[in-house]
């Protein structure tokens, strides 16, 4: 899949131009390493999409700074409690993403706030999230970042890894799209597990975003998504 040119053939065998790139709204709360990995894959041609806008609850975070340094517009959501005018309401966010930036899909890359129901309804089956554990274990409210890895080590689990899932109106309960597995050794510290999982995150998430952009995801009759190979 990596580096492959996206082409479509007609029944007669002639090659058509690829479809327009999918426009992505990426949500971040921190350094945005997964956002950077996805953006790098876009620049390399592995993901047939473009980042139309970055949304964050932390307008001074590293992910926002990275977006601004690459000329990508940024929005703040939710609005800061002490300065409501500095950010958007849920209704304004949906309006901006659907009309102003014409985003086709939403990609959560370390965004720590619950997505508003208005956005979930507007982007049904078009919001992806990454979680640093093997859902449905070690997920839900309060399980994020190093807290997930601490819980994994404390449990004695021998495997962990990232999960890519579609988003519903709760934390970490949407349909699972893909997972990767890494070993957890009895002597591991949470930071060691985190580094091992993060390496897999940076591989898996761009692959899933590429599948979403190329419409290589179908849905089983019971609501389970299936990601198909590019070949």
C-alpha positions in Angstrom: 0.0 0.0 0.0 2.8 2.4 0.9 3.8 4.7 -2.0 1.3 3.1 -4.4 -0.4 5.4 -6.8 -4.1 5.5 -6.6 -5.8 4.7 -9.9 -9.1 3.5 -11.1 -9.8 1.4 -14.2 -12.9 1.3 -16.3 -14.4 -1.9 -17.6 -12.5 -1.4 -20.8 -9.2 -1.2 -18.9 -8.5 2.5 -19.4 -7.0 4.3 -16.4 -9.1 7.2 -14.9 -7.8 10.0 -12.8 -8.0 9.3 -9.1 -11.0 10.7 -7.1 -10.5 14.0 -5.3 -8.5 13.9 -2.1 -10.6 13.5 1.1 -10.5 16.6 3.3 -9.6 15.8 6.9 -10.3 17.6 10.1 -7.7 16.5 12.7 -8.3 16.9 16.4 -5.3 17.2 18.8 -4.7 18.0 22.5 -0.9 17.6 22.8 2.2 17.2 20.7 0.3 15.5 17.9 2.7 12.8 17.0 0.0 10.7 15.3 -1.1 13.8 13.4 2.5 14.3 12.3 2.7 10.7 11.2 -0.5 11.0 9.1 0.6 14.3 7.7 3.9 12.8 6.7 2.1 9.9 5.0 0.0 12.4 3.1 3.1 14.3 1.9 4.7 11.0 0.8 1.6 10.1 -1.2 0.6 7.1 1.0 -2.7 8.8 2.1 -5.0 10.2 -0.6 -6.2 13.0 1.6 -5.3 16.5 2.9 -5.6 18.1 6.3 -8.1 20.9 5.9 -8.1 22.1 9.5 -6.8 21.2 12.9 -9.1 21.5 16.0 -7.8 21.6 19.6 -8.9 22.3 23.1 -5.4 23.5 23.8 -4.5 26.2 21.4 -0.9 26.4 22.5 -0.1 22.7 22.2 2.5 21.2 20.0 0.0 19.8 17.5 -1.4 23.3 16.9 2.0 24.8 16.5 2.9 22.1 14.0 -0.2 22.8 12.0 0.4 26.6 12.0 4.0 26.0 10.8 2.7 24.1 7.8 0.0 26.6 6.9 -2.9 24.5 8.2 -5.8 26.5 9.7 -6.7 25.8 13.4 -9.8 26.1 15.5 -10.4 26.0 19.2 -13.0 23.6 20.7 -14.4 23.7 23.2 -14.2 27.3 24.1 -12.1 28.1 27.2 -14.3 28.6 30.3 -12.6 31.9 31.1 -12.9 33.2 27.5 -15.8 31.7 25.7 -15.3 34.0 22.7 -11.9 32.4 22.1 -13.5 29.2 20.9 -16.5 27.5 19.3 -19.7 26.0 20.5 -20.6 22.5 19.3 -23.0 24.0 16.7 -20.4 26.4 15.4 -17.9 23.6 15.2 -20.1 21.5 13.0 -20.9 24.5 10.8 -17.2 25.3 10.4 -16.2 21.8 9.5 -19.1 21.0 7.2 -19.4 24.3 5.4 -16.3 26.4 5.8 -13.7 23.6 5.6 -15.8 21.0 3.8 -14.2 18.2 5.8 -15.1 14.7 4.7 -13.9 12.9 7.8 -12.7 13.6 11.3 -9.5 12.1 12.7 -8.9 12.2 16.5 -5.1 12.2 17.2 -4.7 12.4 20.9 -7.8 14.6 21.5 -8.8 14.3 25.1 -12.3 15.8 25.1 -15.5 13.9 24.5 -16.8 14.6 21.0 -20.1 16.4 21.0 -23.1 14.4 19.8 -23.8 17.0 17.1 -20.5 16.2 15.5 -21.0 12.4 15.8 -24.4 12.8 14.0 -22.9 15.0 11.3 -20.0 12.5 10.6 -21.6 9.1 11.0 -19.1 6.4 10.3 -16.5 9.1 9.4 -14.8 9.8 12.8 -11.7 7.7 13.7 -9.9 7.7 17.0 -6.7 6.0 18.2 -6.5 4.5 21.7 -3.1 3.3 23.2 -4.6 0.0 24.5 -6.3 -3.1 23.2 -10.0 -2.2 23.5 -12.4 -3.1 24.9 -9.8 -3.5 27.8 -8.2 -0.5 29.4 -10.6 2.0 27.8 -13.3 4.5 28.9 -13.2 7.8 30.7 -9.9 8.5 32.5 -8.0 6.0 30.4 -5.6 7.9 28.2 -1.9 8.4 27.7 0.4 6.9 30.3 -2.6 6.0 32.5 -3.4 3.2 30.0 0.1 1.8 30.1 0.2 2.0 33.9 -3.0 0.0 34.0 -1.7 -2.6 31.5 1.5 -3.2 33.5 -0.4 -3.3 36.8 -2.8 -5.9 35.4 0.0 -8.3 34.5 -1.2 -8.4 30.8 1.4 -9.9 28.4 0.2 -8.0 25.3 -0.9 -4.5 24.5 -1.1 -2.3 21.5 -3.0 0.5 19.7 -6.7 0.3 18.7 -8.2 2.3 15.8 -12.0 2.6 16.2 -14.9 4.6 14.9 -16.4 7.1 17.3 -19.8 7.1 18.9 -21.0 9.3 21.8 -19.1 7.6 24.6 -15.4 7.2 25.4 -13.7 4.3 23.5 -16.9 2.3 22.7 -17.2 2.7 19.0 -16.7 -0.1 16.4 -13.1 -1.4 16.3 -11.4 -1.0 12.9 -7.9 -2.3 13.5 -5.4 -3.2 16.2 -1.7 -4.0 16.5 -0.1 -6.1 19.2 3.1 -5.6 21.1 4.6 -7.7 23.9 4.5 -6.6 27.5 7.4 -8.1 29.6 7.1 -8.7 33.3 9.9 -6.3 34.0 8.5 -3.5 31.8 7.9 0.0 33.1 4.8 1.9 31.7 7.1 4.2 29.7 8.7 1.2 28.0 5.3 -0.1 27.0 4.2 3.3 25.8 7.3 3.6 23.5 6.6 0.2 22.0 2.9 1.0 21.4 3.6 4.4 20.0 5.9 3.0 17.3 3.0 0.8 16.2 0.5 3.7 16.4 2.6 5.6 13.8 2.3 2.7 11.4 -1.3 1.7 12.0 -3.1 5.0 12.0 -1.9 6.2 8.6 -2.9 2.8 7.1 -6.4 3.2 8.5 -6.7 6.8 7.4 -5.5 5.8 3.9 -8.2 3.1 3.8 -10.8 5.7 4.9 -9.7 8.1 2.2 -9.7 5.4 -0.5 -13.1 4.1 0.6 -11.6 0.6 1.4 -13.8 0.2 4.5 -17.0 -1.7 4.3 -19.5 -2.6 7.1 -20.7 -6.1 8.1 -24.4 -6.6 8.7 -23.9 -6.4 12.4 -22.1 -3.0 12.3 -18.5 -4.3 12.4 -16.2 -2.3 10.0 -13.9 -4.2 7.6 -10.7 -2.6 6.2 -9.6 -4.1 2.9 -6.1 -4.1 1.4 -5.2 -1.7 -1.3 -4.0 -4.6 -3.5 
